[in-house]
Amino acid sequence: MAKTSKTKSIDKLTKLAEEYGVKDNPVIQELIEKYCSIQDLIEQMKVQIEKDGLTCTKVYSNGKENVYAHPLLDATKKFQDTSANILSQLSEAIVKFGSPPQKKNRLREMMAEDDG
């Protein structure tokens, strides 16, 4: 089963959080949970839109019909914006609360071998 873009994004950010030493930070965990919840809602909305179609019809009491865009189209866009905002907050929190991993170089590796 192929990974979705949601899973790939979270996997990358979780790996980054681990590298920065903040994977277990409550703020990081909360942001990851929020992101996953919003992505689940977006997927449910997309499924409903596919089921219902892009347009809806409203019939007024006088029998007149009005066709308009599915209300979930607007809601989906708002949730996608929120999702992107959470990803941005998550990456900022990882950098803010963590410390960047030290780059490996040959000299450090040789010094570590001599100490061991």
N, CA, C and O atoms as CSV, one atom per row, in Angstrom:
chain,resi,resn,atom,element,x,y,z
A,1,MET,N,N,0.847,-1.170,0.000
A,1,MET,CA,C,0.000,0.000,0.000
A,1,MET,C,C,0.898,1.240,0.000
A,1,MET,O,O,1.789,1.349,0.842
A,2,ALA,N,N,0.686,2.147,-0.900
A,2,ALA,CA,C,1.513,3.343,-1.015
A,2,ALA,C,C,1.178,4.322,0.101
A,2,ALA,O,O,0.035,4.432,0.545
A,3,LYS,N,N,2.214,5.027,0.536
A,3,LYS,CA,C,2.010,6.029,1.572
A,3,LYS,C,C,1.393,7.273,0.965
A,3,LYS,O,O,1.710,7.656,-0.161
A,4,THR,N,N,0.503,7.901,1.728
A,4,THR,CA,C,-0.100,9.148,1.288
A,4,THR,C,C,0.871,10.287,1.564
A,4,THR,O,O,1.840,10.123,2.306
A,5,SER,N,N,0.604,11.439,0.962
A,5,SER,CA,C,1.468,12.596,1.196
A,5,SER,C,C,1.413,13.008,2.663
A,5,SER,O,O,2.401,13.504,3.206
A,6,LYS,N,N,0.251,12.802,3.313
A,6,LYS,CA,C,0.121,13.113,4.737
A,6,LYS,C,C,1.107,12.277,5.536
A,6,LYS,O,O,1.816,12.800,6.396
A,7,THR,N,N,1.155,10.993,5.256
A,7,THR,CA,C,2.040,10.093,5.979
A,7,THR,C,C,3.492,10.449,5.717
A,7,THR,O,O,4.315,10.423,6.633
A,8,LYS,N,N,3.814,10.781,4.469
A,8,LYS,CA,C,5.184,11.152,4.143
A,8,LYS,C,C,5.602,12.409,4.878
A,8,LYS,O,O,6.713,12.474,5.405
A,9,SER,N,N,4.731,13.415,4.923
A,9,SER,CA,C,5.047,14.666,5.609
A,9,SER,C,C,5.263,14.428,7.098
A,9,SER,O,O,6.237,14.913,7.673
A,10,ILE,N,N,4.371,13.694,7.712
A,10,ILE,CA,C,4.494,13.427,9.145
A,10,ILE,C,C,5.724,12.575,9.425
A,10,ILE,O,O,6.424,12.807,10.411
A,11,ASP,N,N,5.996,11.589,8.569
A,11,ASP,CA,C,7.194,10.765,8.756
A,11,ASP,C,C,8.454,11.620,8.708
A,11,ASP,O,O,9.359,11.441,9.523
A,12,LYS,N,N,8.515,12.547,7.755
A,12,LYS,CA,C,9.688,13.425,7.641
A,12,LYS,C,C,9.825,14.314,8.866
A,12,LYS,O,O,10.922,14.466,9.404
A,13,LEU,N,N,8.716,14.904,9.314
A,13,LEU,CA,C,8.776,15.788,10.470
A,13,LEU,C,C,9.053,15.021,11.762
A,13,LEU,O,O,9.738,15.531,12.649
A,14,THR,N,N,8.533,13.819,11.874
A,14,THR,CA,C,8.820,12.996,13.043
A,14,THR,C,C,10.303,12.626,13.072
A,14,THR,O,O,10.932,12.635,14.131
A,15,LYS,N,N,10.848,12.304,11.914
A,15,LYS,CA,C,12.279,11.994,11.832
A,15,LYS,C,C,13.110,13.229,12.183
A,15,LYS,O,O,14.115,13.121,12.886
A,16,LEU,N,N,12.696,14.397,11.698
A,16,LEU,CA,C,13.385,15.639,12.013
A,16,LEU,C,C,13.317,15.909,13.516
A,16,LEU,O,O,14.317,16.297,14.120
A,17,ALA,N,N,12.154,15.706,14.117
A,17,ALA,CA,C,11.998,15.905,15.564
A,17,ALA,C,C,12.915,14.957,16.335
A,17,ALA,O,O,13.499,15.333,17.351
A,18,GLU,N,N,13.032,13.743,15.846
A,18,GLU,CA,C,13.908,12.769,16.485
A,18,GLU,C,C,15.364,13.214,16.381
A,18,GLU,O,O,16.116,13.123,17.351
A,19,GLU,N,N,15.762,13.698,15.197
A,19,GLU,CA,C,17.135,14.175,14.998
A,19,GLU,C,C,17.441,15.375,15.886
A,19,GLU,O,O,18.565,15.527,16.363
A,20,TYR,N,N,16.443,16.226,16.110
A,20,TYR,CA,C,16.619,17.406,16.955
A,20,TYR,C,C,16.406,17.097,18.437
A,20,TYR,O,O,16.571,17.977,19.281
A,21,GLY,N,N,16.044,15.861,18.756
A,21,GLY,CA,C,15.893,15.439,20.144
A,21,GLY,C,C,14.618,15.908,20.821
A,21,GLY,O,O,14.586,16.035,22.045
A,22,VAL,N,N,13.566,16.170,20.054
A,22,VAL,CA,C,12.322,16.668,20.644
A,22,VAL,C,C,11.105,15.809,20.275
A,22,VAL,O,O,9.965,16.265,20.358
A,23,LYS,N,N,11.358,14.590,19.875
A,23,LYS,CA,C,10.248,13.733,19.439
A,23,LYS,C,C,9.204,13.521,20.539
A,23,LYS,O,O,8.016,13.386,20.249
A,24,ASP,N,N,9.645,13.492,21.795
A,24,ASP,CA,C,8.732,13.245,22.908
A,24,ASP,C,C,8.222,14.530,23.560
A,24,ASP,O,O,7.523,14.471,24.572
A,25,ASN,N,N,8.558,15.676,23.001
A,25,ASN,CA,C,8.109,16.962,23.527
A,25,ASN,C,C,6.589,17.043,23.389
A,25,ASN,O,O,6.057,16.761,22.315
A,26,PRO,N,N,5.874,17.427,24.467
A,26,PRO,CA,C,4.410,17.476,24.405
A,26,PRO,C,C,3.865,18.434,23.343
A,26,PRO,O,O,2.836,18.157,22.727
A,27,VAL,N,N,4.546,19.548,23.131
A,27,VAL,CA,C,4.099,20.507,22.110
A,27,VAL,C,C,4.186,19.865,20.728
A,27,VAL,O,O,3.265,19.982,19.920
A,28,ILE,N,N,5.286,19.194,20.470
A,28,ILE,CA,C,5.483,18.522,19.184
A,28,ILE,C,C,4.423,17.436,19.000
A,28,ILE,O,O,3.818,17.328,17.934
A,29,GLN,N,N,4.204,16.639,20.033
A,29,GLN,CA,C,3.211,15.565,19.961
A,29,GLN,C,C,1.808,16.111,19.704
A,29,GLN,O,O,1.049,15.537,18.922
A,30,GLU,N,N,1.465,17.219,20.361
A,30,GLU,CA,C,0.138,17.808,20.177
A,30,GLU,C,C,-0.037,18.317,18.744
A,30,GLU,O,O,-1.090,18.123,18.137
A,31,LEU,N,N,0.991,18.963,18.212
A,31,LEU,CA,C,0.907,19.466,16.837
A,31,LEU,C,C,0.778,18.323,15.832
A,31,LEU,O,O,0.040,18.431,14.852
A,32,ILE,N,N,1.490,17.240,16.076
A,32,ILE,CA,C,1.389,16.075,15.185
A,32,ILE,C,C,-0.024,15.493,15.242
A,32,ILE,O,O,-0.598,15.148,14.209
A,33,GLU,N,N,-0.582,15.386,16.445
A,33,GLU,CA,C,-1.943,14.856,16.595
A,33,GLU,C,C,-2.970,15.753,15.910
A,33,GLU,O,O,-3.882,15.263,15.244
A,34,LYS,N,N,-2.818,17.075,16.076
A,34,LYS,CA,C,-3.735,18.011,15.412
A,34,LYS,C,C,-3.647,17.870,13.903
A,34,LYS,O,O,-4.668,17.835,13.216
A,35,TYR,N,N,-2.431,17.790,13.391
A,35,TYR,CA,C,-2.242,17.656,11.949
A,35,TYR,C,C,-2.919,16.384,11.434
A,35,TYR,O,O,-3.620,16.413,10.422
A,36,CYS,N,N,-2.708,15.288,12.127
A,36,CYS,CA,C,-3.320,14.020,11.703
A,36,CYS,C,C,-4.842,14.088,11.745
A,36,CYS,O,O,-5.510,13.583,10.842
A,37,SER,N,N,-5.395,14.706,12.786
A,37,SER,CA,C,-6.849,14.838,12.902
A,37,SER,C,C,-7.424,15.660,11.750
A,37,SER,O,O,-8.441,15.289,11.163
A,38,ILE,N,N,-6.780,16.763,11.435
A,38,ILE,CA,C,-7.260,17.617,10.355
A,38,ILE,C,C,-7.144,16.900,9.016
A,38,ILE,O,O,-8.033,17.012,8.173
A,39,GLN,N,N,-6.063,16.172,8.819
A,39,GLN,CA,C,-5.909,15.430,7.563
A,39,GLN,C,C,-6.993,14.360,7.423
A,39,GLN,O,O,-7.496,14.123,6.325
A,40,ASP,N,N,-7.352,13.717,8.531
A,40,ASP,CA,C,-8.434,12.730,8.495
A,40,ASP,C,C,-9.759,13.387,8.105
A,40,ASP,O,O,-10.519,12.838,7.306
A,41,LEU,N,N,-10.034,14.571,8.675
A,41,LEU,CA,C,-11.251,15.299,8.318
A,41,LEU,C,C,-11.256,15.680,6.837
A,41,LEU,O,O,-12.281,15.568,6.164
A,42,ILE,N,N,-10.123,16.124,6.343
A,42,ILE,CA,C,-10.034,16.497,4.923
A,42,ILE,C,C,-10.322,15.298,4.044
A,42,ILE,O,O,-11.037,15.415,3.048
A,43,GLU,N,N,-9.776,14.147,4.399
A,43,GLU,CA,C,-10.024,12.932,3.617
A,43,GLU,C,C,-11.508,12.573,3.632
A,43,GLU,O,O,-12.061,12.190,2.601
A,44,GLN,N,N,-12.156,12.692,4.788
A,44,GLN,CA,C,-13.585,12.396,4.887
A,44,GLN,C,C,-14.397,13.358,4.025
A,44,GLN,O,O,-15.358,12.952,3.371
A,45,MET,N,N,-14.011,14.636,4.026
A,45,MET,CA,C,-14.719,15.625,3.212
A,45,MET,C,C,-14.552,15.323,1.727
A,45,MET,O,O,-15.500,15.449,0.952
A,46,LYS,N,N,-13.348,14.925,1.335
A,46,LYS,CA,C,-13.109,14.596,-0.072
A,46,LYS,C,C,-13.963,13.411,-0.512
A,46,LYS,O,O,-14.519,13.405,-1.611
A,47,VAL,N,N,-14.058,12.418,0.351
A,47,VAL,CA,C,-14.884,11.248,0.042
A,47,VAL,C,C,-16.349,11.662,-0.115
A,47,VAL,O,O,-17.034,11.212,-1.033
A,48,GLN,N,N,-16.816,12.517,0.783
A,48,GLN,CA,C,-18.206,12.970,0.714
A,48,GLN,C,C,-18.457,13.787,-0.553
A,48,GLN,O,O,-19.504,13.646,-1.185
A,49,ILE,N,N,-17.505,14.635,-0.922
A,49,ILE,CA,C,-17.648,15.431,-2.144
A,49,ILE,C,C,-17.699,14.522,-3.372
A,49,ILE,O,O,-18.497,14.746,-4.283
A,50,GLU,N,N,-16.847,13.499,-3.394
A,50,GLU,CA,C,-16.874,12.552,-4.510
A,50,GLU,C,C,-18.215,11.831,-4.576
A,50,GLU,O,O,-18.739,11.573,-5.660
A,51,LYS,N,N,-18.757,11.514,-3.425
A,51,LYS,CA,C,-20.043,10.818,-3.362
A,51,LYS,C,C,-21.187,11.720,-3.817
A,51,LYS,O,O,-22.049,11.295,-4.586
A,52,ASP,N,N,-21.193,12.977,-3.338
A,52,ASP,CA,C,-22.295,13.897,-3.618
A,52,ASP,C,C,-22.153,14.640,-4.943
A,52,ASP,O,O,-23.152,15.040,-5.540
A,53,GLY,N,N,-20.936,14.824,-5.398
A,53,GLY,CA,C,-20.688,15.642,-6.579
A,53,GLY,C,C,-20.272,17.047,-6.173
A,53,GLY,O,O,-20.360,17.415,-5.001
A,54,LEU,N,N,-19.821,17.823,-7.137
A,54,LEU,CA,C,-19.312,19.162,-6.851
A,54,LEU,C,C,-20.414,20.194,-6.628
A,54,LEU,O,O,-20.163,21.261,-6.068
A,55,THR,N,N,-21.620,19.882,-7.060
A,55,THR,CA,C,-22.721,20.831,-6.903
A,55,THR,C,C,-23.850,20.222,-6.087
A,55,THR,O,O,-24.008,19.004,-6.009
A,56,CYS,N,N,-24.622,21.102,-5.487
A,56,CYS,CA,C,-25.804,20.699,-4.722
A,56,CYS,C,C,-26.994,21.503,-5.235
A,56,CYS,O,O,-26.834,22.586,-5.796
A,57,THR,N,N,-28.161,20.967,-5.036
A,57,THR,CA,C,-29.382,21.661,-5.447
A,57,THR,C,C,-30.234,21.914,-4.211
A,57,THR,O,O,-30.461,21.028,-3.387
A,58,LYS,N,N,-30.693,23.146,-4.116
A,58,LYS,CA,C,-31.568,23.503,-3.012
A,58,LYS,C,C,-32.918,23.864,-3.609
A,58,LYS,O,O,-33.004,24.674,-4.532
A,59,VAL,N,N,-33.975,23.253,-3.072
A,59,VAL,CA,C,-35.320,23.521,-3.562
A,59,VAL,C,C,-36.022,24.412,-2.545
A,59,VAL,O,O,-36.131,24.069,-1.368
A,60,TYR,N,N,-36.492,25.549,-3.014
A,60,TYR,CA,C,-37.198,26.497,-2.147
A,60,TYR,C,C,-38.663,26.096,-2.015
A,60,TYR,O,O,-39.151,25.249,-2.764
A,61,SER,N,N,-39.353,26.699,-1.072
A,61,SER,CA,C,-40.755,26.360,-0.805
A,61,SER,C,C,-41.656,26.631,-2.010
A,61,SER,O,O,-42.690,25.980,-2.160
A,62,ASN,N,N,-41.285,27.569,-2.858
A,62,ASN,CA,C,-42.106,27.842,-4.039
A,62,ASN,C,C,-41.777,26.885,-5.198
A,62,ASN,O,O,-42.332,27.018,-6.289
A,63,GLY,N,N,-40.876,25.924,-4.958
A,63,GLY,CA,C,-40.546,24.931,-5.968
A,63,GLY,C,C,-39.361,25.305,-6.840
A,63,GLY,O,O,-38.923,24.497,-7.659
A,64,LYS,N,N,-38.844,26.487,-6.686
A,64,LYS,CA,C,-37.705,26.930,-7.483
A,64,LYS,C,C,-36.426,26.261,-6.981
A,64,LYS,O,O,-36.175,26.194,-5.777
A,65,GLU,N,N,-35.622,25.768,-7.929
A,65,GLU,CA,C,-34.370,25.108,-7.593
A,65,GLU,C,C,-33.201,26.053,-7.807
A,65,GLU,O,O,-33.202,26.881,-8.718
A,66,ASN,N,N,-32.211,25.909,-6.951
A,66,ASN,CA,C,-31.001,26.692,-7.078
A,66,ASN,C,C,-29.812,25.739,-6.970
A,66,ASN,O,O,-29.719,24.969,-6.014
A,67,VAL,N,N,-28.909,25.789,-7.939
A,67,VAL,CA,C,-27.731,24.936,-7.944
A,67,VAL,C,C,-26.551,25.773,-7.450
A,67,VAL,O,O,-26.344,26.905,-7.887
A,68,TYR,N,N,-25.786,25.190,-6.531
A,68,TYR,CA,C,-24.629,25.905,-5.997
A,68,TYR,C,C,-23.514,24.907,-5.696
A,68,TYR,O,O,-23.731,23.696,-5.681
A,69,ALA,N,N,-22.316,25.442,-5.458
A,69,ALA,CA,C,-21.158,24.592,-5.169
A,69,ALA,C,C,-21.358,23.880,-3.838
A,69,ALA,O,O,-21.974,24.410,-2.914
A,70,HIS,N,N,-20.829,22.684,-3.767
A,70,HIS,CA,C,-20.931,21.887,-2.539
A,70,HIS,C,C,-20.287,22.668,-1.388
A,70,HIS,O,O,-19.175,23.173,-1.539
A,71,PRO,N,N,-20.967,22.774,-0.245
A,71,PRO,CA,C,-20.433,23.542,0.885
A,71,PRO,C,C,-19.098,23.005,1.417
A,71,PRO,O,O,-18.304,23.754,1.986
A,72,LEU,N,N,-18.864,21.724,1.228
A,72,LEU,CA,C,-17.610,21.152,1.721
A,72,LEU,C,C,-16.395,21.614,0.918
A,72,LEU,O,O,-15.265,21.497,1.391
A,73,LEU,N,N,-16.614,22.137,-0.294
A,73,LEU,CA,C,-15.487,22.646,-1.068
A,73,LEU,C,C,-14.800,23.790,-0.326
A,73,LEU,O,O,-13.573,23.828,-0.230
A,74,ASP,N,N,-15.589,24.708,0.192
A,74,ASP,CA,C,-15.043,25.833,0.941
A,74,ASP,C,C,-14.436,25.359,2.259
A,74,ASP,O,O,-13.365,25.819,2.655
A,75,ALA,N,N,-15.109,24.459,2.922
A,75,ALA,CA,C,-14.607,23.938,4.202
A,75,ALA,C,C,-13.289,23.194,4.006
A,75,ALA,O,O,-12.382,23.309,4.830
A,76,THR,N,N,-13.182,22.435,2.924
A,76,THR,CA,C,-11.955,21.697,2.653
A,76,THR,C,C,-10.778,22.642,2.496
A,76,THR,O,O,-9.693,22.388,3.019
A,77,LYS,N,N,-10.996,23.735,1.770
A,77,LYS,CA,C,-9.924,24.712,1.579
A,77,LYS,C,C,-9.487,25.307,2.916
A,77,LYS,O,O,-8.292,25.472,3.159
A,78,LYS,N,N,-10.438,25.626,3.775
A,78,LYS,CA,C,-10.098,26.188,5.086
A,78,LYS,C,C,-9.293,25.197,5.923
A,78,LYS,O,O,-8.329,25.573,6.588
A,79,PHE,N,N,-9.696,23.932,5.884
A,79,PHE,CA,C,-8.970,22.912,6.636
A,79,PHE,C,C,-7.574,22.683,6.057
A,79,PHE,O,O,-6.630,22.426,6.805
A,80,GLN,N,N,-7.436,22.773,4.743
A,80,GLN,CA,C,-6.113,22.628,4.131
A,80,GLN,C,C,-5.200,23.775,4.532
A,80,GLN,O,O,-4.011,23.565,4.768
A,81,ASP,N,N,-5.739,24.981,4.610
A,81,ASP,CA,C,-4.954,26.127,5.077
A,81,ASP,C,C,-4.517,25.916,6.528
A,81,ASP,O,O,-3.371,26.188,6.885
A,82,THR,N,N,-5.433,25.436,7.348
A,82,THR,CA,C,-5.112,25.158,8.746
A,82,THR,C,C,-4.040,24.081,8.850
A,82,THR,O,O,-3.132,24.177,9.675
A,83,SER,N,N,-4.146,23.071,8.021
A,83,SER,CA,C,-3.178,21.992,7.999
A,83,SER,C,C,-1.783,22.512,7.656
A,83,SER,O,O,-0.801,22.143,8.300
A,84,ALA,N,N,-1.702,23.360,6.651
A,84,ALA,CA,C,-0.416,23.939,6.254
A,84,ALA,C,C,0.154,24.798,7.381
A,84,ALA,O,O,1.363,24.803,7.614
A,85,ASN,N,N,-0.712,25.517,8.070
A,85,ASN,CA,C,-0.283,26.346,9.193
A,85,ASN,C,C,0.286,25.479,10.315
A,85,ASN,O,O,1.301,25.826,10.919
A,86,ILE,N,N,-0.360,24.370,10.587
A,86,ILE,CA,C,0.122,23.467,11.638
A,86,ILE,C,C,1.471,22.877,11.256
A,86,ILE,O,O,2.349,22.751,12.110
A,87,LEU,N,N,1.652,22.514,9.997
A,87,LEU,CA,C,2.950,22.000,9.558
A,87,LEU,C,C,4.040,23.049,9.763
A,87,LEU,O,O,5.148,22.727,10.193
A,88,SER,N,N,3.725,24.282,9.461
A,88,SER,CA,C,4.680,25.368,9.652
A,88,SER,C,C,5.013,25.530,11.137
A,88,SER,O,O,6.179,25.672,11.503
A,89,GLN,N,N,3.988,25.507,11.986
A,89,GLN,CA,C,4.203,25.609,13.430
A,89,GLN,C,C,5.040,24.444,13.945
A,89,GLN,O,O,5.894,24.612,14.815
A,90,LEU,N,N,4.781,23.269,13.397
A,90,LEU,CA,C,5.509,22.080,13.827
A,90,LEU,C,C,6.986,22.185,13.487
A,90,LEU,O,O,7.841,21.900,14.326
A,91,SER,N,N,7.288,22.591,12.268
A,91,SER,CA,C,8.694,22.710,11.892
A,91,SER,C,C,9.391,23.802,12.711
A,91,SER,O,O,10.550,23.643,13.096
A,92,GLU,N,N,8.690,24.909,12.977
A,92,GLU,CA,C,9.258,25.971,13.816
A,92,GLU,C,C,9.486,25.480,15.247
A,92,GLU,O,O,10.507,25.802,15.854
A,93,ALA,N,N,8.550,24.709,15.786
A,93,ALA,CA,C,8.677,24.194,17.153
A,93,ALA,C,C,9.847,23.219,17.260
A,93,ALA,O,O,10.564,23.218,18.261
A,94,ILE,N,N,10.042,22.402,16.250
A,94,ILE,CA,C,11.160,21.455,16.258
A,94,ILE,C,C,12.479,22.212,16.342
A,94,ILE,O,O,13.355,21.861,17.132
A,95,VAL,N,N,12.612,23.244,15.530
A,95,VAL,CA,C,13.851,24.030,15.519
A,95,VAL,C,C,14.004,24.812,16.824
A,95,VAL,O,O,15.109,24.925,17.354
A,96,LYS,N,N,12.897,25.351,17.342
A,96,LYS,CA,C,12.950,26.179,18.551
A,96,LYS,C,C,13.294,25.357,19.789
A,96,LYS,O,O,14.145,25.764,20.580
A,97,PHE,N,N,12.648,24.214,19.968
A,97,PHE,CA,C,12.830,23.424,21.179
A,97,PHE,C,C,13.985,22.428,21.100
A,97,PHE,O,O,14.460,21.941,22.126
A,98,GLY,N,N,14.428,22.131,19.899
A,98,GLY,CA,C,15.480,21.139,19.730
A,98,GLY,C,C,16.819,21.772,19.429
A,98,GLY,O,O,16.948,22.992,19.326
A,99,SER,N,N,17.794,20.929,19.294
A,99,SER,CA,C,19.111,21.401,18.872
A,99,SER,C,C,19.503,20.609,17.628
A,99,SER,O,O,19.304,19.395,17.568
A,100,PRO,N,N,20.057,21.300,16.642
A,100,PRO,CA,C,20.382,20.624,15.390
A,100,PRO,C,C,21.394,19.506,15.608
A,100,PRO,O,O,22.311,19.635,16.419
A,101,PRO,N,N,21.222,18.427,14.890
A,101,PRO,CA,C,22.184,17.332,15.027
A,101,PRO,C,C,23.544,17.781,14.500
A,101,PRO,O,O,23.640,18.550,13.543
A,102,GLN,N,N,24.587,17.280,15.149
A,102,GLN,CA,C,25.928,17.625,14.685
A,102,GLN,C,C,26.208,16.898,13.388
A,102,GLN,O,O,25.888,15.722,13.209
A,103,LYS,N,N,26.819,17.651,12.494
A,103,LYS,CA,C,27.179,17.047,11.214
A,103,LYS,C,C,28.338,16.091,11.442
A,103,LYS,O,O,29.257,16.371,12.212
A,104,LYS,N,N,28.273,14.979,10.769
A,104,LYS,CA,C,29.345,13.997,10.874
A,104,LYS,C,C,30.450,14.379,9.908
A,104,LYS,O,O,30.206,14.761,8.764
A,105,ASN,N,N,31.642,14.267,10.393
A,105,ASN,CA,C,32.764,14.439,9.487
A,105,ASN,C,C,33.813,13.394,9.839
A,105,ASN,O,O,33.753,12.771,10.899
A,106,ARG,N,N,34.731,13.219,8.981
A,106,ARG,CA,C,35.717,12.146,9.133
A,106,ARG,C,C,36.578,12.349,10.379
A,106,ARG,O,O,36.917,11.376,11.053
A,107,LEU,N,N,36.939,13.599,10.698
A,107,LEU,CA,C,37.776,13.868,11.857
A,107,LEU,C,C,37.063,13.458,13.147
A,107,LEU,O,O,37.669,12.825,14.012
A,108,ARG,N,N,35.786,13.812,13.284
A,108,ARG,CA,C,35.025,13.424,14.478
A,108,ARG,C,C,34.916,11.908,14.587
A,108,ARG,O,O,35.019,11.352,15.680
A,109,GLU,N,N,34.709,11.244,13.460
A,109,GLU,CA,C,34.609,9.785,13.468
A,109,GLU,C,C,35.919,9.160,13.929
A,109,GLU,O,O,35.912,8.210,14.712
A,110,MET,N,N,37.032,9.681,13.454
A,110,MET,CA,C,38.337,9.143,13.838
A,110,MET,C,C,38.607,9.393,15.324
A,110,MET,O,O,39.157,8.531,16.008
A,111,MET,N,N,38.221,10.569,15.824
A,111,MET,CA,C,38.416,10.882,17.240
A,111,MET,C,C,37.558,9.975,18.100
A,111,MET,O,O,37.998,9.539,19.163
A,112,ALA,N,N,36.354,9.685,17.665
A,112,ALA,CA,C,35.461,8.810,18.405
A,112,ALA,C,C,36.008,7.393,18.430
A,112,ALA,O,O,35.876,6.701,19.439
A,113,GLU,N,N,36.621,6.948,17.339
A,113,GLU,CA,C,37.217,5.610,17.276
A,113,GLU,C,C,38.381,5.506,18.232
A,113,GLU,O,O,38.553,4.469,18.872
A,114,ASP,N,N,39.200,6.564,18.354
A,114,ASP,CA,C,40.349,6.562,19.237
A,114,ASP,C,C,39.927,6.536,20.708
A,114,ASP,O,O,40.602,5.931,21.541
A,115,ASP,N,N,38.796,7.202,21.027
A,115,ASP,CA,C,38.309,7.223,22.392
A,115,ASP,C,C,37.739,5.873,22.812
A,115,ASP,O,O,37.790,5.506,23.986
A,116,GLY,N,N,37.203,5.150,21.858
A,116,GLY,CA,C,36.509,3.903,22.138
A,116,GLY,C,C,37.435,2.801,22.314
A,116,GLY,O,O,37.011,1.672,22.558
